[in-house]
Amino acid sequence: MTKQTGKCALCGGDLAFKYRPMPQWNVSGFICSKCYSQKLLEHYITPDRQNITKK
């Protein structure tokens, strides 16, 4: 039995684990962990705080 992997709807990379995008993102299909993390950052962190790093 072979495990079928799909492709990420955003970057086209192989999916080791399928993440379902939030409806607000307007993405159809599953996305990879890297794209999911990036989308979460874009969605939850306000634009004026994205470039701030902790010391």
C-alpha positions, 0 to 999 in steps of 0.5 A: 500500500502506497501513501498518496501525497498531494501538492500544496495549493500555494507553493506546489510542494509535496504534502507530508501532512494536509492542512486545511486553510481558513475560509478567510484565506480564499485558498482551495485545496490543502496546504503544506506546513510552511505555507500554513505557518506563513498564512497564520502569521499574516492573518493573526499578526497586525501589519505594523507588528510583523517586523518586530523581533523579541530581544 
